[in-house]
Amino acid sequence: MFHITLECPNCGYKAELLEGSVQPSQTLSDVNEDFAYYRLFRCPVGGEILSMDVHYRGFDGRCPEHAEPLEVLDETPSRCPVCSGPLKSSKRMELMEQ
């Protein structure tokens, strides 16, 4: 799993996000109900960048605040969702306890 930090030097926007699965060897199966896989999304209404577990039972592909369908982000955003300025981003591997 990766921990992504996004920061905008222009407006002060900051987001802490997760991407990927908890353990690289983890696989989705019918006996593994705690499988988690985080993806990045953007809300088309508020512009927020979100990290959501796509296997969570309550995840329906909609923004939790606006109930609109989320846009999947295949890459880490480079522009601020608030002011459209450039985002500074850092991505590091998150070590999980086993």
N, CA, C and O atoms as a Tinker XYZ file with bonds, in Angstrom:
   392  protein
     1  N      0.847000   -1.165000    0.000000    73     2
     2  CA     0.000000    0.000000    0.000000    64     1     3
     3  C      0.894000    1.230000    0.000000    63     2     4     5
     4  O      1.958000    1.246000    0.619000    81     3
     5  N      0.447000    2.248000   -0.698000    73     3     6
     6  CA     1.185000    3.500000   -0.760000    64     5     7
     7  C      0.442000    4.584000    0.022000    63     6     8     9
     8  O     -0.788000    4.637000    0.044000    81     7
     9  N      1.228000    5.434000    0.656000    73     7    10
    10  CA     0.701000    6.615000    1.338000    64     9    11
    11  C      1.085000    7.802000    0.473000    63    10    12    13
    12  O      2.265000    8.031000    0.208000    81    11
    13  N      0.084000    8.556000    0.033000    73    11    14
    14  CA     0.309000    9.690000   -0.860000    64    13    15
    15  C     -0.057000   10.970000   -0.119000    63    14    16    17
    16  O     -1.124000   11.068000    0.487000    81    15
    17  N      0.841000   11.949000   -0.174000    73    15    18
    18  CA     0.569000   13.269000    0.393000    64    17    19
    19  C      0.545000   14.263000   -0.752000    63    18    20    21
    20  O      1.487000   14.344000   -1.540000    81    19
    21  N     -0.543000   15.021000   -0.837000    73    19    22
    22  CA    -0.670000   16.074000   -1.838000    64    21    23
    23  C     -0.714000   17.413000   -1.111000    63    22    24    25
    24  O     -1.452000   17.569000   -0.137000    81    23
    25  N      0.068000   18.374000   -1.578000    73    23    26
    26  CA     0.076000   19.704000   -0.971000    64    25    27
    27  C      0.146000   20.765000   -2.060000    63    26    28    29
    28  O      0.889000   20.635000   -3.033000    81    27
    29  N     -0.647000   21.818000   -1.875000    73    27    30
    30  CA    -0.633000   22.943000   -2.796000    64    29    31
    31  C      0.054000   24.129000   -2.111000    63    30    32    33
    32  O     -0.433000   24.616000   -1.090000    81    31
    33  N      1.177000   24.594000   -2.661000    73    31    34
    34  CA     1.859000   25.737000   -2.053000    64    33    35
    35  C      1.092000   27.053000   -2.240000    63    34    36    37
    36  O      1.329000   28.014000   -1.508000    81    35
    37  N      0.178000   27.100000   -3.211000    73    35    38
    38  CA    -0.579000   28.334000   -3.473000    64    37    39
    39  C     -1.690000   28.590000   -2.462000    63    38    40    41
    40  O     -1.800000   29.692000   -1.925000    81    39
    41  N     -2.521000   27.566000   -2.199000    73    39    42
    42  CA    -3.705000   27.785000   -1.352000    64    41    43
    43  C     -3.668000   27.013000   -0.031000    63    42    44    45
    44  O     -4.524000   27.224000    0.828000    81    43
    45  N     -2.685000   26.120000    0.139000    73    43    46
    46  CA    -2.582000   25.374000    1.386000    64    45    47
    47  C     -3.375000   24.075000    1.419000    63    46    48    49
    48  O     -3.424000   23.411000    2.455000    81    47
    49  N     -3.995000   23.702000    0.305000    73    47    50
    50  CA    -4.726000   22.435000    0.246000    64    49    51
    51  C     -3.784000   21.303000    0.602000    63    50    52    53
    52  O     -2.629000   21.297000    0.176000    81    51
    53  N     -4.269000   20.338000    1.386000    73    51    54
    54  CA    -3.466000   19.165000    1.741000    64    53    55
    55  C     -4.374000   17.953000    1.822000    63    54    56    57
    56  O     -5.479000   18.032000    2.359000    81    55
    57  N     -3.910000   16.836000    1.292000    73    55    58
    58  CA    -4.652000   15.580000    1.353000    64    57    59
    59  C     -3.688000   14.455000    1.663000    63    58    60    61
    60  O     -2.575000   14.415000    1.137000    81    59
    61  N     -4.119000   13.535000    2.524000    73    59    62
    62  CA    -3.389000   12.318000    2.859000    64    61    63
    63  C     -4.227000   11.162000    2.319000    63    62    64    65
    64  O     -5.370000   10.980000    2.740000    81    63
    65  N     -3.677000   10.384000    1.400000    73    63    66
    66  CA    -4.438000    9.359000    0.701000    64    65    67
    67  C     -3.734000    8.006000    0.741000    63    66    68    69
    68  O     -2.522000    7.931000    0.945000    81    67
    69  N     -4.497000    6.952000    0.546000    73    67    70
    70  CA    -3.962000    5.598000    0.440000    64    69    71
    71  C     -4.240000    5.070000   -0.958000    63    70    72    73
    72  O     -5.241000    5.424000   -1.581000    81    71
    73  N     -3.336000    4.211000   -1.447000    73    71    74
    74  CA    -3.531000    3.597000   -2.757000    64    73    75
    75  C     -2.947000    2.189000   -2.730000    63    74    76    77
    76  O     -1.846000    1.975000   -2.223000    81    75
    77  N     -3.687000    1.236000   -3.277000    73    75    78
    78  CA    -3.228000   -0.141000   -3.353000    64    77    79
    79  C     -3.813000   -1.012000   -2.263000    63    78    80    81
    80  O     -4.785000   -0.635000   -1.607000    81    79
    81  N     -3.214000   -2.189000   -2.069000    73    79    82
    82  CA    -3.713000   -3.123000   -1.071000    64    81    83
    83  C     -2.795000   -3.141000    0.149000    63    82    84    85
    84  O     -1.641000   -2.716000    0.086000    81    83
    85  N     -3.328000   -3.635000    1.241000    73    83    86
    86  CA    -2.601000   -3.627000    2.510000    64    85    87
    87  C     -1.328000   -4.445000    2.428000    63    86    88    89
    88  O     -0.280000   -4.010000    2.906000    81    87
    89  N     -1.404000   -5.614000    1.836000    73    87    90
    90  CA    -0.236000   -6.472000    1.684000    64    89    91
    91  C     -0.125000   -6.886000    0.228000    63    90    92    93
    92  O     -1.117000   -7.308000   -0.367000    81    91
    93  N      1.065000   -6.775000   -0.362000    73    91    94
    94  CA     1.209000   -7.119000   -1.778000    64    93    95
    95  C      0.787000   -8.547000   -2.104000    63    94    96    97
    96  O      0.344000   -8.809000   -3.223000    81    95
    97  N      0.911000   -9.473000   -1.165000    73    95    98
    98  CA     0.553000  -10.865000   -1.424000    64    97    99
    99  C     -0.933000  -11.139000   -1.218000    63    98   100   101
   100  O     -1.406000  -12.248000   -1.467000    81    99
   101  N     -1.667000  -10.124000   -0.763000    73    99   102
   102  CA    -3.086000  -10.300000   -0.473000    64   101   103
   103  C     -3.877000  -10.451000   -1.775000    63   102   104   105
   104  O     -3.641000   -9.725000   -2.741000    81   103
   105  N     -4.821000  -11.403000   -1.789000    73   103   106
   106  CA    -5.662000  -11.605000   -2.956000    64   105   107
   107  C     -7.117000  -11.641000   -2.530000    63   106   108   109
   108  O     -7.432000  -11.965000   -1.385000    81   107
   109  N     -7.992000  -11.309000   -3.445000    73   107   110
   110  CA    -9.420000  -11.327000   -3.176000    64   109   111
   111  C     -9.942000  -12.747000   -3.352000    63   110   112   113
   112  O     -9.777000  -13.350000   -4.413000    81   111
   113  N    -10.569000  -13.275000   -2.316000    73   111   114
   114  CA   -11.195000  -14.588000   -2.411000    64   113   115
   115  C    -12.428000  -14.598000   -1.524000    63   114   116   117
   116  O    -12.638000  -13.679000   -0.733000    81   115
   117  N    -13.228000  -15.617000   -1.654000    73   115   118
   118  CA   -14.454000  -15.669000   -0.867000    64   117   119
   119  C    -14.181000  -15.899000    0.623000    63   118   120   121
   120  O    -15.069000  -15.662000    1.443000    81   119
   121  N    -12.986000  -16.350000    0.994000    73   119   122
   122  CA   -12.667000  -16.546000    2.409000    64   121   123
   123  C    -11.886000  -15.375000    2.987000    63   122   124   125
   124  O    -11.596000  -15.356000    4.184000    81   123
   125  N    -11.548000  -14.416000    2.169000    73   123   126
   126  CA   -10.759000  -13.272000    2.605000    64   125   127
   127  C    -11.635000  -12.024000    2.589000    63   126   128   129
   128  O    -11.519000  -11.190000    1.691000    81   127
   129  N    -12.498000  -11.898000    3.570000    73   127   130
   130  CA   -13.462000  -10.798000    3.591000    64   129   131
   131  C    -12.857000   -9.462000    3.982000    63   130   132   133
   132  O    -13.498000   -8.424000    3.812000    81   131
   133  N    -11.632000   -9.464000    4.503000    73   131   134
   134  CA   -11.031000   -8.202000    4.900000    64   133   135
   135  C    -10.114000   -7.624000    3.823000    63   134   136   137
   136  O     -9.342000   -6.707000    4.104000    81   135
   137  N    -10.184000   -8.139000    2.607000    73   135   138
   138  CA    -9.383000   -7.611000    1.508000    64   137   139
   139  C     -9.742000   -6.150000    1.269000    63   138   140   141
   140  O    -10.916000   -5.794000    1.162000    81   139
   141  N     -8.726000   -5.321000    1.188000    73   139   142
   142  CA    -8.946000   -3.898000    0.933000    64   141   143
   143  C     -8.080000   -3.475000   -0.245000    63   142   144   145
   144  O     -6.915000   -3.862000   -0.339000    81   143
   145  N     -8.647000   -2.690000   -1.132000    73   143   146
   146  CA    -7.893000   -2.135000   -2.244000    64   145   147
   147  C     -8.335000   -0.694000   -2.444000    63   146   148   149
   148  O     -9.480000   -0.423000   -2.808000    81   147
   149  N     -7.413000    0.217000   -2.200000    73   147   150
   150  CA    -7.716000    1.649000   -2.277000    64   149   151
   151  C     -7.357000    2.206000   -3.644000    63   150   152   153
   152  O     -6.300000    1.909000   -4.200000    81   151
   153  N     -8.264000    3.023000   -4.174000    73   151   154
   154  CA    -8.057000    3.725000   -5.441000    64   153   155
   155  C     -8.319000    5.202000   -5.219000    63   154   156   157
   156  O     -8.984000    5.600000   -4.262000    81   155
   157  N     -7.780000    6.005000   -6.127000    73   155   158
   158  CA    -7.986000    7.449000   -6.060000    64   157   159
   159  C     -9.158000    7.842000   -6.948000    63   158   160   161
   160  O     -9.335000    7.324000   -8.051000    81   159
   161  N     -9.953000    8.776000   -6.431000    73   159   162
   162  CA   -11.137000    9.267000   -7.137000    64   161   163
   163  C    -11.215000   10.783000   -6.997000    63   162   164   165
   164  O    -10.591000   11.377000   -6.117000    81   163
   165  N    -11.995000   11.393000   -7.885000    73   163   166
   166  CA   -12.294000   12.821000   -7.794000    64   165   167
   167  C    -13.814000   12.977000   -7.833000    63   166   168   169
   168  O    -14.499000   12.353000   -8.644000    81   167
   169  N    -14.320000   13.821000   -6.942000    73   167   170
   170  CA   -15.745000   14.131000   -6.955000    64   169   171
   171  C    -15.991000   15.211000   -8.000000    63   170   172   173
   172  O    -15.349000   16.261000   -7.950000    81   171
   173  N    -16.911000   14.983000   -8.955000    73   171   174
   174  CA   -17.160000   15.972000   -9.997000    64   173   175
   175  C    -17.874000   17.229000   -9.479000    63   174   176   177
   176  O    -17.835000   18.272000  -10.131000    81   175
   177  N    -18.515000   17.135000   -8.327000    73   175   178
   178  CA   -19.241000   18.285000   -7.777000    64   177   179
   179  C    -18.305000   19.168000   -6.962000    63   178   180   181
   180  O    -18.159000   20.354000   -7.260000    81   179
   181  N    -17.672000   18.608000   -5.941000    73   179   182
   182  CA   -16.825000   19.390000   -5.055000    64   181   183
   183  C    -15.370000   19.442000   -5.472000    63   182   184   185
   184  O    -14.616000   20.283000   -4.984000    81   183
   185  N    -14.958000   18.539000   -6.381000    73   183   186
   186  CA   -13.586000   18.501000   -6.840000    64   185   187
   187  C    -12.629000   17.809000   -5.885000    63   186   188   189
   188  O    -11.436000   17.716000   -6.176000    81   187
   189  N    -13.123000   17.318000   -4.747000    73   187   190
   190  CA   -12.262000   16.680000   -3.763000    64   189   191
   191  C    -11.580000   15.444000   -4.343000    63   190   192   193
   192  O    -12.141000   14.740000   -5.182000    81   191
   193  N    -10.366000   15.202000   -3.879000    73   191   194
   194  CA    -9.652000   13.986000   -4.236000    64   193   195
   195  C     -9.811000   13.039000   -3.063000    63   194   196   197
   196  O     -9.493000   13.386000   -1.926000    81   195
   197  N    -10.303000   11.844000   -3.343000    73   195   198
   198  CA   -10.615000   10.881000   -2.300000    64   197   199
   199  C     -9.874000    9.581000   -2.530000    63   198   200   201
   200  O     -9.541000    9.230000   -3.662000    81   199
   201  N     -9.621000    8.875000   -1.450000    73   199   202
   202  CA    -9.056000    7.534000   -1.489000    64   201   203
   203  C    -10.116000    6.611000   -0.897000    63   202   204   205
   204  O    -10.483000    6.752000    0.269000    81   203
   205  N    -10.606000    5.673000   -1.693000    73   203   206
   206  CA   -11.697000    4.813000   -1.250000    64   205   207
   207  C    -11.330000    3.347000   -1.437000    63   206   208   209
   208  O    -10.679000    2.976000   -2.414000    81   207
   209  N    -11.760000    2.514000   -0.482000    73   207   210
   210  CA   -11.598000    1.067000   -0.578000    64   209   211
   211  C    -12.706000    0.547000   -1.491000    63   210   212   213
   212  O    -13.879000    0.558000   -1.118000    81   211
   213  N    -12.334000    0.095000   -2.681000    73   211   214
   214  CA   -13.337000   -0.316000   -3.667000    64   213   215
   215  C    -14.029000   -1.628000   -3.307000    63   214   216   217
   216  O    -15.050000   -1.966000   -3.906000    81   215
   217  N    -13.487000   -2.376000   -2.334000    73   215   218
   218  CA   -14.122000   -3.620000   -1.916000    64   217   219
   219  C    -14.948000   -3.473000   -0.637000    63   218   220   221
   220  O    -15.518000   -4.449000   -0.148000    81   219
   221  N    -15.012000   -2.272000   -0.103000    73   219   222
   222  CA   -15.827000   -2.026000    1.084000    64   221   223
   223  C    -17.299000   -2.208000    0.716000    63   222   224   225
   224  O    -17.752000   -1.706000   -0.313000    81   223
   225  N    -18.032000   -2.916000    1.547000    73   223   226
   226  CA   -19.450000   -3.221000    1.230000    64   225   227
   227  C    -20.296000   -1.971000    1.010000    63   226   228   229
   228  O    -21.233000   -1.988000    0.213000    81   227
   229  N    -19.974000   -0.904000    1.703000    73   227   230
   230  CA   -20.752000    0.329000    1.575000    64   229   231
   231  C    -20.336000    1.214000    0.417000    63   230   232   233
   232  O    -20.975000    2.236000    0.165000    81   231
   233  N    -19.266000    0.841000   -0.302000    73   231   234
   234  CA   -18.800000    1.658000   -1.432000    64   233   235
   235  C    -19.645000    1.364000   -2.658000    63   234   236   237
   236  O    -19.722000    0.225000   -3.118000    81   235
   237  N    -20.273000    2.398000   -3.177000    73   235   238
   238  CA   -21.131000    2.237000   -4.353000    64   237   239
   239  C    -20.655000    3.060000   -5.550000    63   238   240   241
   240  O    -21.384000    3.226000   -6.528000    81   239
   241  N    -19.411000    3.580000   -5.463000    73   239   242
   242  CA   -18.874000    4.368000   -6.571000    64   241   243
   243  C    -19.310000    5.813000   -6.555000    63   242   244   245
   244  O    -19.072000    6.553000   -7.510000    81   243
   245  N    -19.954000    6.220000   -5.461000    73   243   246
   246  CA   -20.449000    7.601000   -5.353000    64   245   247
   247  C    -19.718000    8.356000   -4.252000    63   246   248   249
   248  O    -19.211000    7.764000   -3.300000    81   247
   249  N    -19.674000    9.662000   -4.401000    73   247   250
   250  CA   -19.069000   10.526000   -3.394000    64   249   251
   251  C    -19.886000   10.428000   -2.108000    63   250   252   253
   252  O    -21.108000   10.565000   -2.152000    81   251
   253  N    -19.237000   10.193000   -0.960000    73   251   254
   254  CA   -19.985000   10.081000    0.291000    64   253   255
   255  C    -20.679000   11.383000    0.700000    63   254   256   257
   256  O    -21.665000   11.353000    1.435000    81   255
   257  N    -20.169000   12.523000    0.229000    73   255   258
   258  CA   -20.765000   13.809000    0.596000    64   257   259
   259  C    -21.841000   14.268000   -0.385000    63   258   260   261
   260  O    -22.886000   14.768000    0.030000    81   259
   261  N    -21.590000   14.100000   -1.688000    73   259   262
   262  CA   -22.501000   14.631000   -2.709000    64   261   263
   263  C    -23.357000   13.570000   -3.406000    63   262   264   265
   264  O    -24.279000   13.915000   -4.145000    81   263
   265  N    -23.070000   12.303000   -3.184000    73   263   266
   266  CA   -23.807000   11.178000   -3.775000    64   265   267
   267  C    -23.755000   11.160000   -5.300000    63   266   268   269
   268  O    -24.623000   10.571000   -5.944000    81   267
   269  N    -22.751000   11.795000   -5.874000    73   267   270
   270  CA   -22.558000   11.787000   -7.328000    64   269   271
   271  C    -21.543000   10.705000   -7.689000    63   270   272   273
   272  O    -20.671000   10.398000   -6.876000    81   271
   273  N    -21.628000   10.114000   -8.889000    73   271   274
   274  CA   -20.638000    9.112000   -9.308000    64   273   275
   275  C    -19.230000    9.720000   -9.316000    63   274   276   277
   276  O    -19.022000   10.828000   -9.811000    81   275
   277  N    -18.274000    8.979000   -8.763000    73   275   278
   278  CA   -16.898000    9.445000   -8.691000    64   277   279
   279  C    -16.146000    9.166000   -9.978000    63   278   280   281
   280  O    -16.436000    8.197000  -10.680000    81   279
   281  N    -15.171000   10.023000  -10.288000    73   279   282
   282  CA   -14.291000    9.829000  -11.435000    64   281   283
   283  C    -13.053000    9.083000  -10.941000    63   282   284   285
   284  O    -12.425000    9.505000   -9.970000    81   283
   285  N    -12.703000    7.992000  -11.593000    73   283   286
   286  CA   -11.511000    7.217000  -11.233000    64   285   287
   287  C    -10.273000    7.967000  -11.718000    63   286   288   289
   288  O    -10.232000    8.430000  -12.858000    81   287
   289  N     -9.267000    8.088000  -10.857000    73   287   290
   290  CA    -8.000000    8.709000  -11.232000    64   289   291
   291  C     -6.959000    7.607000  -11.401000    63   290   292   293
   292  O     -6.662000    6.886000  -10.448000    81   291
   293  N     -6.410000    7.472000  -12.585000    73   291   294
   294  CA    -5.404000    6.450000  -12.844000    64   293   295
   295  C     -4.000000    6.918000  -12.463000    63   294   296   297
   296  O     -3.083000    6.108000  -12.332000    81   295
   297  N     -3.840000    8.228000  -12.287000    73   295   298
   298  CA    -2.556000    8.800000  -11.909000    64   297   299
   299  C     -2.753000    9.749000  -10.730000    63   298   300   301
   300  O     -3.858000   10.236000  -10.488000    81   299
   301  N     -1.679000   10.002000  -10.011000    73   299   302
   302  CA    -1.722000   10.976000   -8.929000    64   301   303
   303  C     -1.956000   12.353000   -9.539000    63   302   304   305
   304  O     -1.254000   12.736000  -10.474000    81   303
   305  N     -2.935000   13.107000   -9.023000    73   303   306
   306  CA    -3.240000   14.426000   -9.600000    64   305   307
   307  C     -2.043000   15.378000   -9.522000    63   306   308   309
   308  O     -1.255000   15.323000   -8.577000    81   307
   309  N     -1.920000   16.238000  -10.511000    73   307   310
   310  CA    -0.838000   17.221000  -10.537000    64   309   311
   311  C     -1.356000   18.645000  -10.333000    63   310   312   313
   312  O     -0.570000   19.569000  -10.126000    81   311
   313  N     -2.687000   18.822000  -10.392000    73   311   314
   314  CA    -3.290000   20.144000  -10.221000    64   313   315
   315  C     -4.174000   20.147000   -8.983000    63   314   316   317
   316  O     -4.859000   19.164000   -8.697000    81   315
   317  N     -4.155000   21.247000   -8.257000    73   315   318
   318  CA    -4.943000   21.401000   -7.035000    64   317   319
   319  C     -6.440000   21.445000   -7.359000    63   318   320   321
   320  O     -6.846000   22.148000   -8.285000    81   319
   321  N     -7.268000   20.702000   -6.610000    73   319   322
   322  CA    -8.708000   20.729000   -6.864000    64   321   323
   323  C     -9.371000   22.022000   -6.382000    63   322   324   325
   324  O    -10.517000   22.295000   -6.738000    81   323
   325  N     -8.671000   22.811000   -5.587000    73   323   326
   326  CA    -9.233000   24.062000   -5.060000    64   325   327
   327  C     -8.893000   25.256000   -5.953000    63   326   328   329
   328  O     -9.777000   26.010000   -6.362000    81   327
   329  N     -7.583000   25.419000   -6.254000    73   327   330
   330  CA    -7.167000   26.628000   -6.985000    64   329   331
   331  C     -6.568000   26.328000   -8.360000    63   330   332   333
   332  O     -6.207000   27.259000   -9.079000    81   331
   333  N     -6.454000   25.072000   -8.738000    73   331   334
   334  CA    -5.870000   24.615000  -10.010000    64   333   335
   335  C     -4.369000   24.860000  -10.118000    63   334   336   337
   336  O     -3.790000   24.721000  -11.196000    81   335
   337  N     -3.741000   25.224000   -9.007000    73   335   338
   338  CA    -2.296000   25.395000   -9.000000    64   337   339
   339  C     -1.592000   24.045000   -9.008000    63   338   340   341
   340  O     -2.238000   23.004000   -8.890000    81   339
   341  N     -0.267000   24.060000   -9.146000    73   339   342
   342  CA     0.482000   22.803000   -9.156000    64   341   343
   343  C      0.507000   22.169000   -7.768000    63   342   344   345
   344  O      0.656000   22.861000   -6.761000    81   343
   345  N      0.360000   20.847000   -7.728000    73   343   346
   346  CA     0.416000   20.109000   -6.464000    64   345   347
   347  C      1.798000   19.506000   -6.270000    63   346   348   349
   348  O      2.395000   18.984000   -7.211000    81   347
   349  N      2.296000   19.580000   -5.057000    73   347   350
   350  CA     3.487000   18.818000   -4.681000    64   349   351
   351  C      2.971000   17.482000   -4.172000    63   350   352   353
   352  O      2.027000   17.439000   -3.383000    81   351
   353  N      3.580000   16.401000   -4.615000    73   351   354
   354  CA     3.124000   15.093000   -4.151000    64   353   355
   355  C      4.312000   14.248000   -3.717000    63   354   356   357
   356  O      5.406000   14.338000   -4.273000    81   355
   357  N      4.060000   13.426000   -2.711000    73   355   358
   358  CA     5.043000   12.437000   -2.295000    64   357   359
   359  C      4.309000   11.120000   -2.133000    63   358   360   361
   360  O      3.159000   11.080000   -1.696000    81   359
   361  N      4.991000   10.047000   -2.489000    73   359   362
   362  CA     4.383000    8.716000   -2.447000    64   361   363
   363  C      5.385000    7.781000   -1.805000    63   362   364   365
   364  O      6.516000    7.655000   -2.275000    81   363
   365  N      4.973000    7.122000   -0.730000    73   363   366
   366  CA     5.868000    6.187000   -0.072000    64   365   367
   367  C      5.124000    4.904000    0.271000    63   366   368   369
   368  O      3.908000    4.889000    0.466000    81   367
   369  N      5.901000    3.829000    0.335000    73   367   370
   370  CA     5.346000    2.531000    0.684000    64   369   371
   371  C      4.974000    2.551000    2.157000    63   370   372   373
   372  O      5.786000    2.937000    2.998000    81   371
   373  N      3.766000    2.144000    2.470000    73   371   374
   374  CA     3.285000    2.071000    3.846000    64   373   375
   375  C      3.515000    0.661000    4.354000    63   374   376   377
   376  O      2.977000   -0.294000    3.794000    81   375
   377  N      4.300000    0.518000    5.396000    73   375   378
   378  CA     4.572000   -0.804000    5.968000    64   377   379
   379  C      3.466000   -1.161000    6.939000    63   378   380   381
   380  O      3.173000   -0.400000    7.861000    81   379
   381  N      2.855000   -2.305000    6.739000    73   379   382
   382  CA     1.751000   -2.748000    7.569000    64   381   383
   383  C      2.212000   -3.889000    8.448000    63   382   384   385
   384  O      3.022000   -4.718000    8.032000    81   383
   385  N      1.693000   -3.929000    9.669000    73   383   386
   386  CA     1.996000   -5.033000   10.582000    64   385   387
   387  C      1.272000   -6.283000   10.122000    63   386   388   389
   388  O      0.153000   -6.212000    9.613000    81   387
   389  N      1.914000   -7.426000   10.304000    73   387   390
   390  CA     1.253000   -8.674000    9.901000    64   389   391
   391  C      0.781000   -9.439000   11.099000    63   390   392
   392  O      0.202000  -10.516000   10.955000    81   391
